[in-house]
Amino acid sequence: MRSLLVPLALAQFICSFAGSNMNVMINDISEDLDTTVQGVQLAITIFLLVMAALMIPGGKLTDRYGRKRCFLAGLAVYGVGALLSAAAPGLGVLILGNSILEGVGTALLIPPVYILTTLLFTEVTSRARAFGTIMALGGIGAAAGPLIGGLITSAISWRAAFVFQALVIALIIILSRRIKDPLPPDATRPFDTVGAILSALGLIVIVAGILAADNNIWLMIGLIVLGALVLLWFFRSVRAKERAGKEPLLSTSLFRNRASNLGLVTQNIQWLLLMGTSFVVAAYLQVVRGYDAIQTGVIFTAATLGLLVSSLTAERLAERWAQRTLIVTGFTVAIAGIGVLLAMASGSPSAWAFAPGLLLIGLGLGLSLTPSVNVVQSSFPDEQQGEISGLSRSVSNLGSSLGTAVAGTILVAGLTAHAYGAAMITLAVLGLAGLAAAVFLPQGLGSSTTPSSSHEPK
């Protein structure tokens, strides 16, 4: 079973890596492609947004075409996007390769990672171990992206970082040959095209509104309201299809499970904190303090170490502590880490003043990522894994997109120490919302809970 887990975990690693490694290339890319910091931020945000917008349809397609087939198709699209990005002559081609093609590829390949893991690892502790490994590599990809990207950029070029992604994709395709799809695809399953368009459009417009905050407050409000109305239209269409006996993109039954709903909120804010912190600190170190890519990346090793330590102990922790306890503790440690980061970084000119806070943020998020995923995935039976996996990954990637959009919008409004502090305080406040959701999780979500016993709505 370990050989089956390796390509799945590597897939999560490279997708998370892609979401954060460009943070240390802001100056290099903007100079080489004759663009601005805002232009690079736009490329990063679009990549994260495309993932979030298409993850629900991507999860649904696995039922019709098969999990392994969608996984391999996603890898192929991603690889083409990485090579195109490496050869990009300007920002437009970079957005096409990195933001669009890599985003679409990720939306196709990530839902199968979580569906296959849930189906292949049926016992709670083995599933916790599997998800712990996947989330550890995902967290490491996000946290170590700046370090690896910085090393490659400094030693060769920012373009080589995309070649690195393509090589990892090729390795994953080779390692995936042994994976067997536990469930046969059902070509007769309908696909809700209208629902897919409405859900994607609603998410895109909302995040576009957040990005418009530094230019026009009324445009921001208008776009957010419009996005909310489109999502309302989407949910009304879902209910209409269910009443007519048709299969919608998402079943409303997915939202009747209290534990899953709260788990989705915690997932969203965990990735919002991780990607938001990564973008804010990387931008501050490069633009305000003038550090190069490798110096910026090295500082992030503290967060990487924290994520690695806490994520890889997921199985042992799941055996001893309730999932709710782990998630609450994780948020508490991560929020405390933001406080330490603000206190130490503002009072010291040394870059290493960032390390203690980043370490705590990494430890806290690594502690809570795996149980949040386990709570959501284990709340539904096998036949709903395609839907819930797509929804779960969409919510998580929307968090990544929002983290970069919210924090980045505050920064590009004025890249100063004050803007940096305001961005981190905003992330901490959002982290408190995640902590509140974790506190309200049902008490009985412990290591003794079996997947089948948690299927009933709570």
C-alpha positions in Angstrom: 0.0 0.0 0.0 2.9 2.3 0.6 3.9 2.2 -3.1 0.3 3.4 -4.0 0.6 6.3 -1.5 3.8 7.7 -2.9 2.5 9.1 -6.2 -0.6 10.4 -4.5 1.4 12.3 -1.9 3.8 13.6 -4.5 0.9 14.9 -6.6 -0.3 16.9 -3.6 3.3 18.1 -3.0 3.8 19.5 -6.5 0.4 21.2 -6.6 1.1 22.9 -3.2 4.6 23.8 -4.3 3.2 25.5 -7.4 1.0 27.6 -5.3 3.8 29.1 -3.2 7.2 28.8 -5.0 6.4 31.9 -7.1 6.3 34.0 -4.0 10.1 34.2 -3.9 10.3 34.9 -7.6 8.3 38.1 -7.5 11.3 40.4 -8.3 12.9 38.0 -10.8 9.7 37.4 -12.8 8.6 41.0 -12.8 12.0 42.2 -14.1 12.4 39.4 -16.7 8.9 39.7 -18.1 8.7 43.5 -17.7 5.7 43.4 -15.4 4.9 44.5 -11.8 4.5 42.9 -8.4 0.7 43.2 -9.0 1.1 41.3 -12.2 2.9 38.4 -10.5 0.3 38.4 -7.7 -2.4 38.2 -10.3 -0.8 35.1 -11.9 -0.5 33.4 -8.5 -4.1 34.3 -7.5 -5.5 33.1 -10.8 -3.8 29.8 -10.5 -5.2 29.3 -7.0 -8.6 30.5 -8.1 -8.8 28.2 -11.2 -8.1 25.3 -8.9 -10.8 26.3 -6.4 -13.4 27.1 -9.2 -12.9 23.8 -11.0 -12.3 21.4 -8.1 -16.0 20.6 -7.7 -16.5 19.7 -11.4 -13.2 17.8 -11.3 -14.4 15.7 -8.4 -17.7 14.9 -10.2 -15.9 13.9 -13.4 -14.1 11.1 -11.5 -17.4 9.2 -11.2 -18.0 9.3 -14.9 -14.5 8.7 -16.3 -12.7 7.0 -13.4 -10.4 8.2 -10.7 -7.1 7.0 -12.2 -8.0 8.3 -15.7 -8.8 11.8 -14.4 -5.6 11.7 -12.3 -3.4 10.9 -15.3 -5.2 13.4 -17.5 -4.7 16.1 -14.9 -1.0 15.3 -14.6 -0.6 15.6 -18.4 -2.3 19.0 -18.6 -0.3 20.2 -15.6 3.0 19.1 -17.2 2.2 20.9 -20.5 1.4 24.0 -18.5 4.7 23.8 -16.5 6.7 23.6 -19.7 4.8 26.5 -21.3 5.5 28.6 -18.2 9.2 27.8 -18.4 9.3 29.2 -21.9 7.0 32.2 -21.3 8.1 35.3 -23.1 5.6 37.5 -21.2 3.1 37.7 -18.4 0.2 36.6 -20.7 1.8 33.2 -21.6 2.9 32.7 -18.0 -0.8 33.1 -16.9 -1.9 30.7 -19.6 0.7 28.0 -18.7 0.9 28.4 -14.9 -2.5 30.0 -13.9 -4.8 28.3 -16.5 -3.3 25.0 -17.6 -1.6 24.1 -14.3 -4.8 25.2 -12.5 -7.0 23.0 -14.7 -4.6 20.1 -14.3 -4.6 20.4 -10.6 -8.4 20.5 -10.5 -8.5 17.2 -12.4 -5.8 15.4 -10.5 -6.3 16.4 -6.8 -9.8 15.1 -6.2 -8.7 11.5 -7.3 -5.9 11.8 -4.7 -8.3 12.1 -1.8 -11.0 9.8 -3.3 -8.4 7.0 -3.9 -6.9 7.5 -0.4 -10.3 7.2 1.2 -11.2 4.1 -0.8 -7.9 2.3 -0.4 -7.4 3.0 3.3 -10.6 2.0 5.0 -9.5 1.8 8.7 -9.4 5.1 10.6 -5.8 5.0 11.8 -4.4 3.8 8.5 -6.4 6.5 6.8 -5.1 9.0 9.3 -1.6 7.8 8.4 -2.2 8.1 4.7 -3.8 11.5 4.9 -1.0 12.6 7.3 1.5 11.7 4.7 -0.4 13.5 1.9 -1.0 16.6 4.0 2.6 16.6 5.2 3.9 16.6 1.7 1.2 19.1 0.7 2.1 21.4 3.6 5.8 20.9 2.9 5.2 21.8 -0.8 3.5 25.0 0.3 6.0 25.9 3.0 9.2 24.7 1.2 8.1 26.1 -2.1 9.8 29.4 -1.3 13.0 27.6 -0.3 13.2 25.2 -3.2 12.0 27.9 -5.6 14.6 30.2 -4.2 17.5 27.7 -4.6 16.5 26.9 -8.2 16.0 30.6 -9.0 19.3 31.7 -7.5 21.3 28.8 -8.9 19.8 28.7 -12.4 16.7 30.7 -13.2 13.0 31.1 -12.2 12.2 29.3 -15.4 14.0 26.2 -14.1 11.5 25.9 -11.3 8.8 25.1 -13.8 11.1 22.5 -15.5 11.5 21.0 -12.0 7.7 20.8 -11.8 7.5 19.0 -15.2 10.1 16.5 -14.1 8.2 15.7 -10.9 5.0 15.3 -12.9 6.8 12.8 -15.2 8.0 10.8 -12.1 4.4 10.7 -10.7 3.1 9.3 -14.0 5.6 6.5 -13.9 4.9 5.7 -10.3 1.1 5.7 -10.9 1.2 2.6 -13.1 0.5 0.3 -10.0 -2.6 2.3 -8.9 -5.9 0.4 -9.4 -9.2 2.2 -9.4 -11.3 0.5 -6.6 -14.6 1.6 -8.2 -15.4 1.2 -11.9 -16.3 4.4 -13.8 -19.9 4.9 -14.8 -20.1 6.4 -18.2 -23.9 6.8 -17.8 -23.5 9.3 -14.9 -24.8 12.7 -16.0 -22.7 15.8 -15.7 -24.3 19.1 -14.6 -22.7 21.5 -17.0 -24.8 24.5 -16.0 -24.0 23.8 -12.3 -20.3 23.6 -13.1 -20.4 27.0 -14.9 -22.4 28.7 -12.2 -20.3 27.4 -9.3 -17.0 28.4 -11.1 -18.3 31.8 -12.2 -19.6 32.6 -8.7 -16.2 31.8 -7.0 -14.2 33.7 -9.7 -16.3 36.9 -9.4 -16.1 36.9 -5.6 -12.3 36.6 -5.5 -12.1 39.2 -8.3 -14.0 41.5 -6.1 -11.5 41.0 -3.3 -8.6 41.8 -5.7 -10.4 45.0 -6.7 -10.4 46.3 -3.1 -7.2 48.4 -3.6 -8.5 50.1 -6.7 -12.2 50.7 -6.3 -14.2 49.9 -3.1 -17.5 50.1 -5.0 -16.3 47.7 -7.7 -15.2 45.3 -4.9 -18.7 45.4 -3.3 -20.4 45.1 -6.6 -18.4 42.0 -7.7 -18.8 40.3 -4.3 -22.5 40.8 -4.3 -22.7 39.6 -7.9 -20.6 36.5 -7.1 -22.9 35.7 -4.1 -26.0 36.0 -6.4 -24.4 33.7 -8.9 -23.7 31.1 -6.2 -27.3 31.5 -4.9 -28.5 30.8 -8.5 -26.3 27.7 -8.5 -27.8 26.4 -5.3 -31.3 27.1 -6.6 -30.5 25.1 -9.7 -29.2 22.3 -7.6 -32.5 22.1 -5.6 -34.5 22.3 -8.8 -32.6 19.4 -10.3 -33.1 17.3 -7.2 -36.8 18.0 -7.1 -37.0 16.9 -10.8 -35.2 13.6 -9.9 -32.0 14.7 -11.8 -28.4 14.4 -10.5 -26.9 17.9 -9.8 -23.3 18.8 -9.6 -23.5 18.7 -5.8 -26.1 17.0 -3.6 -27.7 19.2 -0.9 -27.2 16.3 1.5 -23.5 17.1 1.6 -24.4 20.3 3.6 -26.6 18.5 6.2 -23.7 17.0 8.1 -22.7 19.3 10.9 -19.2 17.8 11.4 -18.4 18.0 7.7 -19.7 21.6 7.4 -17.5 22.8 10.3 -14.6 20.7 9.0 -14.8 22.5 5.6 -14.7 25.8 7.3 -11.5 24.8 9.2 -9.9 23.5 6.0 -10.6 26.8 4.2 -9.1 28.9 6.9 -6.1 26.6 7.4 -5.0 27.0 3.8 -5.9 30.7 3.9 -3.5 31.1 6.8 -0.7 29.0 5.2 -0.8 30.7 1.7 -1.6 34.1 3.1 1.4 34.0 5.5 3.7 32.7 2.7 2.8 35.5 0.4 2.9 38.3 3.0 6.3 37.3 4.5 7.9 36.6 1.1 6.7 39.9 -0.4 7.9 41.8 2.7 11.3 40.2 2.8 11.9 40.9 -0.9 10.3 44.2 -1.5 10.8 45.9 1.9 14.0 44.4 3.1 15.5 43.6 -0.3 16.4 40.0 0.2 16.9 37.7 -2.8 15.0 34.5 -3.6 17.3 32.1 -1.8 17.5 34.2 1.4 13.8 34.5 1.5 13.4 30.7 0.9 15.8 29.8 3.7 13.8 31.7 6.2 10.7 29.6 5.4 12.5 26.4 6.5 11.1 27.1 10.0 7.5 26.8 8.8 8.5 23.7 6.7 10.1 22.0 9.7 7.0 22.7 11.8 4.6 21.3 9.2 6.8 18.2 8.7 7.0 17.4 12.4 3.4 17.8 13.2 2.0 16.3 9.9 4.1 13.1 10.1 2.9 12.4 13.6 -0.7 12.5 12.5 -1.3 8.7 12.9 0.2 8.7 16.5 -1.8 11.8 17.5 -5.0 10.4 16.0 -4.7 7.3 18.2 -4.3 9.4 21.4 -6.4 12.5 20.9 -9.8 13.4 19.5 -9.8 15.1 16.0 -11.6 18.1 17.5 -8.9 18.5 20.1 -6.1 18.4 17.5 -7.8 21.0 15.2 -8.5 23.4 18.1 -5.0 23.0 19.4 -3.6 23.5 15.9 -5.4 26.8 15.4 -4.4 28.1 18.8 -0.7 27.4 18.1 -0.9 28.9 14.6 -2.6 32.1 15.8 0.0 32.4 18.6 2.7 32.0 15.9 1.3 35.0 14.1 1.5 37.0 17.3 5.1 35.9 17.9 6.0 36.7 14.3 4.6 40.2 14.6 6.2 40.9 17.9 9.7 39.6 17.0 9.9 40.8 13.4 8.9 44.3 14.1 11.4 44.6 16.9 14.5 43.2 15.2 16.3 43.9 11.9 17.4 40.2 11.7 15.6 38.0 9.2 15.9 35.1 11.8 13.4 37.0 14.0 10.8 35.5 11.6 11.8 31.9 12.4 10.0 31.3 15.8 6.7 32.6 14.6 6.9 30.7 11.3 7.8 27.5 13.2 4.7 27.9 15.4 2.5 28.6 12.4 3.9 25.5 10.7 3.4 23.3 13.8 -0.1 24.5 14.3 -1.3 24.1 10.7 0.4 20.7 10.4 -1.3 19.6 13.5 -4.8 20.6 12.2 -4.7 19.9 8.5 -4.9 16.1 8.6 -7.8 15.8 11.2 -9.8 18.4 9.3 -9.5 16.4 6.1 -10.3 13.1 7.9 -13.4 14.6 9.5 -14.8 15.7 6.1 -13.9 12.6 4.1 -15.0 10.1 6.7 -18.4 11.7 7.1 -19.7 10.2 3.9 -20.0 6.7 2.3 -18.0 5.6 -0.7 -20.6 6.5 -3.3 -20.4 10.2 -2.3 -16.6 10.4 -2.2 -16.4 12.0 -5.6 -18.7 14.8 -4.6 -17.3 15.5 -1.1 -13.7 15.2 -2.3 -14.3 17.8 -5.0 -16.1 20.1 -2.6 -13.4 19.6 0.1 -10.6 20.4 -2.3 -12.5 23.4 -3.7 -13.0 24.8 -0.3 -9.4 24.3 0.6 -8.1 25.9 -2.6 -10.5 28.7 -2.3 -8.9 29.3 1.1 -5.5 29.4 -0.6 -6.8 31.8 -3.2 -8.5 34.0 -0.6 -5.3 34.0 1.5 -3.2 35.4 -1.3 -6.0 37.7 -2.5 -6.8 39.3 0.8 -3.2 39.6 2.1 -1.9 40.6 -1.3 -4.5 43.3 -1.8 -3.5 44.8 1.5 0.2 44.7 0.6 -0.1 46.1 -2.9 -2.0 49.0 -1.6 1.3 50.1 0.0 4.2 47.8 0.5 5.3 49.1 3.9 5.9 47.6 7.3 2.5 49.0 8.3 0.8 47.2 5.4 2.6 44.0 6.3 1.4 44.2 9.9 -2.1 44.9 8.8 -2.1 41.9 6.5 -0.9 39.5 9.2 -3.4 40.9 11.8 -6.1 40.3 9.2 -5.0 36.7 8.8 -4.9 36.2 12.6 -8.5 37.5 12.9 -9.6 35.0 10.2 -7.7 32.4 12.1 -9.9 33.1 15.1 -12.9 32.3 12.9 -11.4 29.0 12.1 -10.8 28.3 15.8 -14.4 29.1 16.6 -15.6 26.6 13.9 -13.2 24.0 15.4 -14.6 24.5 18.9 -18.1 23.7 17.7 -17.1 20.4 16.1 -18.9 17.4 17.6 -17.1 16.0 20.7 -17.2 12.3 19.5 -14.7 12.7 16.6 -12.0 10.6 18.0 -9.7 7.8 16.9 -12.3 5.2 17.8 -14.7 6.6 15.2 -15.0 4.4 12.2 -15.8 5.7 8.7 -19.1 4.0 8.5 -20.3 5.2 11.9 -19.8 8.8 10.9 -21.9 8.7 7.8 -25.1 9.8 9.5 -25.8 13.5 9.6 -25.1 15.1 12.9 
